[in-house]
Amino acid sequence: MIPFENTWPYDIMMNDLYVPDCPFCGASNVLIPIRPKEIPLIQQGKKKLLVFPCCHNRVTIIDVDGDYLLATERLRKLGG
């Protein structure tokens, strides 16, 4: 089972990936340095180091679906 706390939503707009909010600093509409053409490579098992440009925090992305990025670490605070 995929741990929901390790996922973060994203959107594709005009060939760019955005997250609605940064999971670390809370910045809004953050353009992340992943291109849509990289998504199939990540889905096939290639890991991607994602450095958020707003606060320079890093996370390793291990999978992507149509709505969420899956990281190796917790991105959400659950239960409070």
Backbone torsions as a table, in degrees:
resi	resn	phi	psi	omega
1	MET	NA	136.7	-179.0
2	ILE	-77.5	127.7	179.2
3	PRO	-73.3	114.8	-176.7
4	PHE	-59.8	-31.9	-178.6
5	GLU	-68.0	-12.7	177.6
6	ASN	-97.1	10.0	-179.0
7	THR	-109.0	156.7	176.7
8	TRP	-147.1	134.4	-177.8
9	PRO	-73.0	152.5	175.8
10	TYR	-143.2	163.1	176.2
11	ASP	-133.1	149.6	173.9
12	ILE	-107.0	123.3	177.1
13	MET	-134.1	119.5	176.8
14	MET	51.9	49.1	176.2
15	ASN	66.8	21.9	175.2
16	ASP	-126.5	149.2	176.0
17	LEU	-102.3	133.7	178.7
18	TYR	-126.8	147.9	167.3
19	VAL	-109.1	141.6	-177.3
20	PRO	-62.2	-35.4	178.8
21	ASP	-147.3	145.1	174.8
22	CYS	-73.3	131.9	-179.9
23	PRO	-70.9	-12.4	-177.1
24	PHE	-101.7	-50.6	-175.5
25	CYS	-109.4	-10.8	177.0
26	GLY	84.3	5.3	178.4
27	ALA	-58.8	146.4	-176.1
28	SER	-95.3	148.4	175.3
29	ASN	47.5	63.3	-176.1
30	VAL	-90.1	123.1	173.9
31	LEU	-75.9	120.3	-177.8
32	ILE	-104.1	149.3	-175.4
33	PRO	-81.5	57.0	172.4
34	ILE	-128.8	134.3	177.7
35	ARG	-98.8	149.4	178.3
36	PRO	-55.1	-30.7	179.5
37	LYS	-70.0	-15.7	177.5
38	GLU	-82.7	-18.4	-176.5
39	ILE	-57.5	-47.7	178.6
40	PRO	-60.8	-34.2	178.2
41	LEU	-65.5	-41.1	178.5
42	ILE	-66.7	-39.8	179.0
43	GLN	-65.4	-25.8	178.9
44	GLN	-85.6	-0.7	174.4
45	GLY	118.0	-4.9	178.4
46	LYS	-76.4	127.8	177.9
47	LYS	-81.5	149.6	-178.7
48	LYS	-130.9	122.3	174.3
49	LEU	-79.5	120.5	179.9
50	LEU	-108.4	119.3	176.2
51	VAL	-107.6	116.1	-179.9
52	PHE	-70.4	125.1	-176.2
53	PRO	-69.3	-19.4	-177.5
54	CYS	-75.5	-38.3	-174.1
55	CYS	-133.8	-1.6	177.0
56	HIS	65.8	16.9	172.4
57	ASN	-72.5	150.2	-175.3
58	ARG	-119.3	146.9	175.7
59	VAL	-149.9	146.9	177.9
60	THR	-96.8	123.6	178.9
61	ILE	-92.2	127.3	-177.8
62	ILE	-113.0	-13.7	177.3
63	ASP	-161.2	158.9	-179.6
64	VAL	-142.9	138.7	169.4
65	ASP	-120.2	-162.0	-176.3
66	GLY	-70.0	-15.7	-175.7
67	ASP	-129.4	-24.9	-170.4
68	TYR	-130.6	148.1	168.3
69	LEU	-94.6	140.4	176.6
70	LEU	-111.6	123.5	-177.2
71	ALA	-108.5	167.5	177.9
72	THR	-82.2	-10.5	-179.3
73	GLU	-129.3	166.5	-178.9
74	ARG	-69.4	130.3	176.8
75	LEU	-111.8	-19.7	-177.2
76	ARG	-112.2	147.8	172.2
77	LYS	-101.3	113.3	-177.9
78	LEU	-99.7	145.3	173.5
79	GLY	75.6	23.1	175.8
80	GLY	149.7	NA	NA
